[in-house]
Structure formats: C-alpha cells, structure tokens
Amino acid sequence: FDISIVASSSPFCEHFRRFRPGFSLRKYSGTNTMAGELKQVACNKMFGGLQKVFEHESLKCKCTMKFGVFLPEKAQEDEAKLPVLYYLSGLTCSEQNVVTKSGFQRYAAECNMIVVCPDTSPRGCNIEGEEDGWDFGTGAGFYVDATEDKWKTNYNMYSYITEELPALVNLNFPTDMERQGITGHSMGGHGAIICALKNPGLYKSVSAFSPICNPVDCPWGEKAFTGYLGADKESWKAYDSCHLVKSYNGPPLVILVDQGKADNFLERELKSDHLVKACQEAGVACIMRMQEGYDHSYYFIASFIGDHIQHHAKFMNV
C-alpha cells in the first residue's frame, strides 16, 4: 500500500485519533508486514458491478481472513468516491451467506454503494474447543476483542471490523470515508449496533436484522461472553447494545431494526423489546419493525434488504 493516499486529516483518521490514540493506519500498510496484501479469490459480474472475494493475512486475528466486496459499476470510474456499507453476518455464517442469498447487490448497484461482507470469526487457529459447537468459536466471534488467554491472540473481531478491515478497504477501493454505514443479522446485528454506539461519528448510519439485542441476558451471549471475556459480567456490558446506548454521546443515530414475529429465537435470544426500551430511555431513535410471519432466515433478509440499503443511502446522502 501507499499510505500517503490516505490523508492524515481524513474523518477516519480523526475518529481514531480521538477515540483510540494508539491506532495508526501505517501498521496496516505493507510497509512493515505482508498483512496488508489482498489476494482476490473470486469475481463475478452482477448488475453491472463486480462481486469479489478477497483474502489477506490479518494482524488482528493472526490468520487468513476473507471478505466479500461488491463494487458497483461506478466504482470503475476515475476519481470515484463511493459510500461503503459493512454487513456483519450471524452465527455459523461466513462471508458467503449474504453474498449468495440476500440479493443486496441489485439495490447497492442502484445506489452506487460499495458493500463489504467480512467473515464472522478467525478460522483454522487450532485452538482447543474452537470447533466444538456452532455458537462459540469458529463462525461465532461475536464481534468482541477476547480477553481470556486462550482466545485473545486470535479472537479480536471487534478491532478487526472497526480498525483493520476499514483501513484495508479504504486503501484498496474507491470509498468515501465520510460516508460509512454498518448493518448485520443476528449476531451480526448485535455487532453492527455495538460498533456504531462504541464509535460515535464513524458510521453515518446503522441498521440490523433480528439482532441479539441484550447479549448479557441471553444464552448465546452468556456462553460467548463467558468464553471470550471471562466471568466478570460487568465487563460484558462494553459489548451490549442495551447498556452502551445509555452512555451514547455522539451525532444523532437512527437505528433501523427489522424483526420477524415468527422468529423462533425472538423471546429467548434476541429480546428486541429490551433494545426498544433502552433506546427510549436514552433518547436514541430506534425504528423497530416487527414483521408478521417472517422467521430468522435469509428469506426474511432478502425481503427487506432493499429497505435497509435505502435507509443507509438516505443518511449517506446518496
């Protein structure tokens, strides 16, 4: 990478100077490691644009990571600077689920929006227990930075999503760093909301499908947080939307959430009513759309992904 192409006064850099003083884009360039190099592993033309998949050696996760990126036709134009939306997937998923099942590319092409779809965890780290269950370890990184010794070397998905990946994306693709949004499904919906709340001003827009709204108070979250963060439940609140929204102090956010009423996980794991209440008490706008008859699947996501792209396009001034 040529690090000079990222202006030191850019909003991306300004955000991290304010909220994470130790962050530097230079450590993600190719100047001191090979970690910044992207290898293209797939490319398919869709709706005039290109759906690509890349892999790279991650500094945060200490393994090979993959991500998908949709580049609308306009991205091929000289001097193009397009908004970018990050989509975080749910338990058991990889970058492929949303790429192949949601149909987002049609709407992203219409809005001239780049969409980045990362994997959900490190893979192949040979950690004892990482393949033992579908809701912890591989495919279940929960978008936290692990603090437990067994996991903290590799399982740093929060920093990967908010630091390393956008640095790579902004250096390699024609993105407008002032227009970034984030969305996701289930575990990824949880990830999208906490990333927006923990980084005021980094994202212009945020939305979620069927998010795990209150992970400190549900079985999925309790299992993941105990494993990655340890037994101190107070530390878990740093990755819980219902707690983070209480102290949010940043530009106005409008959190769009679509939740299926026929979702088998709604009452036990997702707890959407907890998020609505927390947002109301904090004065943060939350549009919770309860969708009759819809479940937790990609049939549901495909039905409303266009609305979410439009939501992000509105706040990114597309």
Secondary structure, DSSP 8 states (H G I E B T S, - for coil): --GGGS-TTSHHHHHHHHH-TT--GGGGSTTS-STT--EEEEEEEETTEEEEEEEEE-TTTSSEEEEEEEE-GGGGSTT--EEEEEEE--TT--THHHHHHS-HHHHHHHHT-EEEEE-SS--S---TTTTSBTTBBTTB-TT-B--STTTTTT-BHHHIIIIIHHHHHHHHS-EEEEEEEEEEBTHHHHHHHHHHHHSTTT-SEEEEES----GGGSHHHHHHHHHHH-S-HHHHGGG-HHHHGGG--SS--EEEEEEETT-TTIIIII-HHHHHHHHHHHT-EEEEEEETT--SSHHHHHHHHHHHHHHHHHHTT-
